Amino acid sequence: YSYDPVTRQFASLGAFTNPGGSSPRVFDITIDGNHLYAVGRFKFIDGVEVNHVARYELSSGTWSSIGDGNENGITVGLPRAVEADSNSVYVGFGREGESRVGTLEVNSIARWDISSQAWSAMNGGLVLADDLDPTSNLAAVHDLALVGGTLYVGGSFQSAGGAPIEGLATFAPVSGWSQLGSGIEGTVVAVD
């Protein structure tokens, strides 16, 4: 929904649906310029197949998918956070153990490059090893923030891009993953 403070009315931004009738849910939104991005538990919006991540054009009032064909949206896992700028759309996943965008396996986080129209696994993504099953990844993203082209990632993880970084990390498309200062032990639930 959108809210107009002048008329004090809510307006629907579209019909979010799932096959089988399960209740759709939006977990996070972000706005960059003329686009609103949404992630959550939904497969279609207004009949357009979007697979859990979608872009809304504010000027035309229309929804579109992120990716086409086999690369359309999220095919495994459930997104919990989204951030975007004029170059990238970043999607962070909850603790599902597996995550995939289109045909690409990722580790709890992915980047859509707007100019090349391709998903990337962000240099190996995030990892939190499961003590009971070392082949399983329990990393989760709780929040994302973009500041000047640098992505700040808060969540539950022990490494980012293969480096030992816990709970809070930064990512830039050119330089990759970095730790802030001497790092943070534990889980980070919000960044801004």
N, C-alpha and C positions, 0 to 999 in steps of 0.2 A: 504494500500500500504506500501511497504518497499522501502527504498532508498539506493542504493549502491553508496557511495562516490567515489569509484574507477572508475566505469563505468559511473557515473553520470546519472543513469537510475532508474526509478521507476518500481517496479514489483508488480503485484496484489497478495494479500494473499488469495484470494478466492472470490467466488460469494455469496454475502449477498443478501437474498431475503425475501420478505414478501408475504403471501397469498393476493390475490386480486390486486397485483401490486403496493401497496403503497411503496414509496421510503424508502429504508433502510438507517439508520443513525447510526454511531458509535459515542457515546458521550464521552467515556473515555477508555484508555488502560493503562495497567501496565505490567511490565516484572519482573519475579522472576526466576532466574536461566535459565532453558531451556524452560520456559513457558511464553507466552504472554496471558494476559486475556483481553477481550473486552466486553463492555456493550453498549447497545443501542437499537434502534428500528429495530430489525431483528429477524426473526423466524428460518431461515435456513442459513447455510453456506455450500456451495458445496454439497447441498442436505442433510446435517446432521441437524436434528432438535435440535436446541440449546436454543430457547426461551429467547432471549435478553441477555444472558451471555454465553460466550464460552471461551475455552482454546485452544491455538495454540501451538503445539509442534514445537519449533524452529528447532530441529535437523531433524525431519521427514517431516515437512511442512504440518502437518495434524491438522484439527480442531476436537474438541470433545465437548460434552455437559458437564455441571456441574450438575450431578445427572442423574438418569435413571428413565424410566417409568413415574409415576405420580410425582416424585420428580425432574424432569428435568427442571431446570431453573426457570424463573420468569413467574408466571401464571396470576398475576394481578399487574398493576402498570408499571412504566417505570424507569429503572435504569439510573442514571446520573453519578455515580462515582464508581470506582473499585480500590481496593488495594489488594495485595497478598504477602504472604511470604511462607516459606516451610510448615507452619502449617495451614494457613487459607486463604480464599478468602472472602473479605468484599465487599458488594454491598450496595450503598446508592441510595435511590429513590428520584425523584422529588416530587412535591406537588400534587399528584394525589388523596389523601384522603384515598386510600386503597392500600395495598401492600401485596403480597403473593409470597413466593418461594415454588415451589412444592405445597403441600397441607397445608403448614404452614402459618398462618396469622402473619405478622410482622408489626412493626410500623416504616416504612421508612428506616430501615436498617436491614441487615441480614448477617450472617456469615456461610460460608461453611467450615466445619472441614474436612481437606484433609484426615486425618487418619481414621476417623469414617465414612466418606462419608455421612454426614448428615448436614442439614440446622439447624440453631438455630435463635431464635428471639432476642438474645443478651439482656437477662434480661429485656425484656419489650420494648427495643428500645427507640425511640425518639417521643416526643409528643409536638404538638402545638395546643391547643384547638381552635376551631372555635367558635367565640362569637355568631354566628347566629345558629349554630348546635353543641351543646356540645358533641354529640356522634361522630362527625367527627374530624379526625386528619389531620391538615394541615402542619405537620412537613416536612421539605425538607432537604436533604443533598446536599450541594454545592461542597464540596471537601473532600477528604480523604488523609491521609499520614500515613505511617507506619514507626516507628523509634524504632529499637530494640525490636520488638514484641509488642509495644504499638501503638494502632491506635488513630490518632488524627482526630476528626470529626468537620468540620465547616459547619454551615447551619442555618436554621430557626427552632428553637425549644425552648421550655420552660422547658422541663424536659428530662432527660436521665436515663433510668432504674428506673424511679419513683422518682428520686431525682431532686430538683429544680436546674437545670443547663441550662444556656441559651447560645445559639449560638456557643459555643466551648466546646468540651468534649473530654476526653480520655477514651479508653476502652482496657482492657487486659483480655484475656480469663479466667485467674485465679481469678483476683480481681474485675472484672466488671468495672462499670462506675466511673469516677472521674471528678471533676472540676479542671481547672487550676487556681491556685492562688485564687483570690477573684471573678473570673469570668468576663464575658464580657456581657454587655447589647446589645441586638440587634442581627443582622444577620452577620455571618462570611461567606464570599464568597470564600476564598482561604486559604489553609494551606500548609506548606511545611517543 
